[in-house]
Amino acid sequence: MTRMENGISLSNRPSTGSEKQADSPFIEQLINALAVSFRPDSLDTLLNHLSILAPILDALPNVVFFIKNTRAEYVLVNQTLAKRCGLDRVEDVLGRPSRDVFNTRQGTEYTEQDYQVLKTGICIADKLELHFYSSGELGWCLTHKMPIYGACGNVIAMAGVSVDIQSDELNQPGTNERLEKVESYVRTHFDQVIRMESLTEISGLSMSQLERNFKKIFHMTPLQFIQKTRLEHALRLLAQDMTITEIAASCGYADHSAFSRQFKQLTGVSPSQFKERKAINSAPA
């Protein structure tokens, strides 16, 4: 373990498939404990207490975990974050805000989120995001960010985690016929207005039952699943010669403004900026 600028560097090890299901509940409990129960007297005290969890954080390759100081700079990260930024060492991340680490519009969006949490104390929970990795790949995550309060009641840091959402192949409802009907309906009607009332009628479940069971199987809410399905189709259409207005209509959005707003909320960039970035990445070296 190496300390640097009040940061703890954590090594990484290969994962096993059985770890994937356990990542999210453990991390949620850890973040809640940090944000609610623990009141350290300083950032150093917080980092010293977290050092004992290094082997556990090390075992979560499908989870990005980090602590940031009040300047929104990383002071603790796991190796997964460094790898996804294309960096070999976590020391290259410590002491820097997201906008410098990612060096993209998405990085600036993350830093703005961080300041919102640090300055207002508002938590960001279960935020569906499409992340861009240095390899050029895209990955869906649920992001959580929470302020950490010190013994005097002031915000001294922020804890954050992004948990990978498994592929749809691994999230199939299988024998759950009711959720299978909902999934099928969304996939065949995402280009239309989808009302939650329609999904409850299709499934024969109450709204709370549908939310609870859907999240248990798909690791996201029905609304997030609709957003994800629409955006994935939009990503395919952005590779074609179609206007933003045409893509918006094909994906069930009321107009191009609603589509662009949702797209930026989930990715941190506008549809046009995403298209430009993909064109640059696809260009021959």
N, C-alpha and C positions, 0 to 999 in steps of 0.2 A: 504494500500500500504506500502511496506517495502523496505527501501534502504539498500544495502549491497555492500561494495566494489565498490562504484559508480554504483551500479546496481539497477534496479527497478524490484521488483517482482510483477507479475500480476496474479490475481486469474482467475479461469475458471468457466464457467457456461454451462449448457446443450445447445445444438444447436437445431435449427429448420431446417427442410429441405429447406426452402426458402432461408436460408443464403448461401447455397453452391454455388449457381450461382453468388452471389454478391462478394464472397471473392476475387477472382482473380483480377478483375478490380480495386477494392479499393486498394488492396495491391500494384499493379503495380503503381498506381498513387502516393501512399505514398512513395514507394521506389524512384521513379523518383524525387519527390519533395525533398527528403532528399539528393539524390546524385547530383542534378542539381541546385536547387534553394536555398537551405539553406546553409549558411556558418557560423557555430557557431565558437566562439572564443576558445572553449575548449570542451572536452568530457563531462564535468559536465553540461555545458550549453546545449549541445545536449540532454542529459538525462532529464534535467529539462523541456525542451520544449516537449519532448515525453511523459512526465508523464500525460499530459492532455488527451492523446490518450489511456490511460490504459483501460478504459471501452470498447473501440472499439476493441482493440486487444484481450481483454478478451472474446469477442463475436465471435471469429474466431476459433472454435475447429478443423476445417479442414485445418488450416494454422499454420505452424511453423514460428514464427517471432523472430528475434534476432538482437542485435547489439554487435559487438566485438571491443575490443580496438586494438591497434597496435601490441600487443603481441598475437593476435588471441584468446583472452580469452573472454568468454561471460560476458557482463556487463548489458545486458537487455535480458530477454526471456519471452515468454508467457508460460502459464501452459501446453499447448499442447506439447511443447518440453520436459518439465520435465517428463510428463506422458509417452511419447514414449521412454524415456530413463529408465523407471522403477523407477523414483524418485518421492517421495511424495511432495517435496518442491522445488520451483525454486531456493531457496538459495543454494541448493546442486549443482546447475549448475554454478552459478556465480563465476567468477574468475578462471575458468578452460577452457582449449582449448578442441576442439572436441575429440582429441585423448585420453584425460583423461576421458571425459564424456562417450564416447561410448566404449572405451577400446577394440576396434577391429581394424582390418586392414582398415575397412571402415572409422572409426574415424580418422585414420592417413591420409587417402585420403582427407577427408574434411579439415583437418588442412593444408595440402599442397595447397588445393584450396584457403584457406583463405590467406595464405602468398603470393600467386600469385596475388590476388586482392590488398592486402595491399601494396606490394612492387612495383608493376608495374602500378597500377591504372586501370588495364583491368577489364571490367565487365564480369560476367558470367550470361547469360540470357537464359531462357527457356531450361535449361539443364535437359533432361529426366534422372531420377534416380530411381532405385529400392531400397527402404529403408528397413532395417531390424529393426523391433521393438522388445523391450524387451520381449513382449508376445510371440515371435516366429513367428508372422505374418509378411507378406511382403506387402509393399504398394508402388504404383507408385506415383511419385511427379514430378512437374516441379520446379526446383530450380533457384533462382536469387540471385546473390551477387554483390554488388556495393560498391566502395569506397566512403567515405564521407570526403569532403575536408573542412578544417578550413578556417578562415578568411584570413590567411596568404598564402593560396594556398597549404598547405601540407595536406597529408592524416592523419586524426586523428582517424578514425574508419572505420568500415565496416558494412553495413546493409545487412541482408540476409533474405530470405523467401523461404519456400518450400510449394507449394500449392498442395493439394491432387488432383489426377486425379480421377474423378468418375469412377465407374465400367462401363464396356461396356453395361450393361443392362440399365443404366441411360443415356448412350451416344448414343443410337440408333438414326439414322437419321430419322426414321419414314417416313414421307411423301416425304422426299427428295430422289427421286428415283436415281438421278445421283450419290449422295454420297453413297447410298446403294449399287450400282454396284461396286464402288471403294472398299468399305469395303469387299464385298463378294469376289472380285478378290484377294485382299491381303490375306484373310483368307484361300483361296484355292490354292494360288500360292506362299506362303511365302518360300517354299523350293526351289524356283527357283529365277533367277535374275529378279527383278522387276524394270523396267525403268519408270521414271516419265512421259516420253512421252506416255507410254502405258496407264497410269492412266488418262492423259488428253484426250486421244482418247476415252477411256471407258466412261468418264464423259461428254464429249462434252464441257468441260470448258478449258479456257486458264490456264496456270500454276499459274498465280497470283490469278485467280478466284478460282481455286481448293484449293490453300493454304489457302485463306481467308475463304472460306466456310467450309472447313474441320476443321479448327481450331475453328471456331465458334460452330460447332456441337460436335466435339470430344475433344476440348481443347488441341490439339496438331497438329503438321504438319503431312502430309501424310508419310514423311520419318520417323518421330518418331513413327507413328502408325505401320509401317513395323518393325522397331526395337523392339517395344514392343511386337508385335505378335510373332516374331521369338524367342525372349528371353523367353516369357511365355511357348512356346513349348519346348525350351531347358531346362527350369526348370523341366518340367514334365519328360523329358528324363534322366535328371541327377539322378532321383530317381530309374532309371532302370540300369541294368547291361550292359551299353554301353560305349564305349570309347569316348574320347573327339573328336576324328576325325570323328567317326560315327555320333555323335550328330551334329557336325558342318555341315556335308553334309546333314543331315536330315532337317536342319533349313535354308538352302539356302546360307551358307557361302562358300567362295572360298576354304578355308582350315582351319585347326584348329587354326592357328595363327590369322587369321582374326576374327574368332569366339571368341577366348580368349581375344583379344584386345577389341572387342566390349563389351563383357561380363564385363570385368573389368571397362571399361569406364562407364557403366550403374550401376554397383553394388559396385564398389570399391574393389572387390576381384576377383580372378581368378576362373574359373569353378571348378578346383580341390579343392581350398580353400572353396568354397561354399558347395561342396559335403561333405567335412570333417565337416564343421560346422553343416550342417543338420543332419549328422550321430551322432554328439555329442548331439545335442538337442533332437534327437529322442531316445537316449539311455535311458533305465530305470534308475531311480534314485537309 
